[in-house]
């Protein structure tokens, strides 16, 4: 019974939410991505000198 009550409460919350057309949501998402493109390290990589996660190159010499 408690599981059914939780489901009903969840459905009530979802019924009150405003709906947005997919085309409008996609346009908003695209605009957001284009506006924040310069801050995204996956699009514009961080310079190697500033990257704390860069691979350190160690050379091993066997004598």
Buried (B, 14 or more C-beta within 10 A) or exposed (E): EEEEEEEEEEEEEEEEEEEEEEEEEEEEEEEEEEEEEEEEEEEEEEEEEEEEEEEEEEEEEEE
